Amino acid sequence: MRLAALVIIAFALAACAPTAPAPSSVTTGGAATPVSPLASPTGDARAAGTAQHPIPITLAMGYIPSVQFAPFYVARERGYFADEGLDVTFRYGMETDLLKLVGTDQLQFMIGSGEEVILGRSQGLPVRYVMRWYRKFPVVLFAKAERGINSVSDLVGKRVGVPGLFGASYVGWEAIVYASGLDASKVSLESIGFSQASAVSQGQVDAAMDYIVNGPVQLRLAGQPVNVFPVSDYIDLPSNGLITNETTIAAHPELVQALVSAGMRGLTDTLADPDAAFEISLRAVPEAGGAQAEVSRAIFDESVKLWQAVPAELGRSDPAAWAKASAFMQDMGLIQSKVAADDCYTNAFVAR
């Protein structure tokens, strides 16, 4: 019963398949309002946007409201968006759907993962990653400790669950196979939907791929020891960050700079004082508090570990990681044509 309750709570906080708002609307205080284009036709965001007359923009997030977005909740509550002349509305939805909207300039900004940028570029979407948030790819392979899976080589003859042949969990599986040399033909890969924690707990599969803040957290809180194998231990893949498109960068570079600057301040504050950031997140996502606070805090604490970096590297992309990720995805057939790493990201807007 304990695990079942935790599964329900954590899924509500961190589901990988949220119900997205209609593509033509954003959620503001519970009401749907049209998505408006950028407000500055000259591209001079700072000249057009002030704290008294901010520019309205939408920041889409490839998830549901969650404490995992703490840096951006901090930036909003502490007025960092307003300081930059921005009036930011958050929108939540499926990452792949949001990326298409950003790639076609129906939205200008989103939080999403690096491998999605590479996939998008391979499909002709002119998306570009402008601020690195996560320092480590958040997907892991996990198993109950009692299963005796102490290394990836122990997976031979075992069943591994993934939500399906899509998304970050599947990319993470392919990354482990690619980097470890595991013979995938000797592993039974099973599509189990978004039920990784219960599937591993109940023995439906021997191990599963999931976000480190989801399945492993649920089992540990239920008193079940787990062995965890982070994808980042095998290959450094670019993960979540701020994404825009080439049109916005060319026409509104000051707007991109303003959003990056505010996001960096929120991230810096979160890392400096996680307790305060968590409390701000609970005000932004009240359903994460109360009876769910224990799970929320565990999710938050695991998330913060993925964001930490030395100050000089905060926000900056690693060119080698993008090149390695693009090569891996092509070698494994995840993309059909070569994607130049330099086309996927820029560090131009990250403060030095």
Order of alpha helices (4+ residues) and beta strands (2+ residues): alpha-beta-beta-alpha-beta-alpha-alpha-beta-alpha-beta-alpha-beta-beta-beta-alpha-beta-alpha-beta-alpha-beta-beta-alpha-alpha-alpha-alpha-alpha
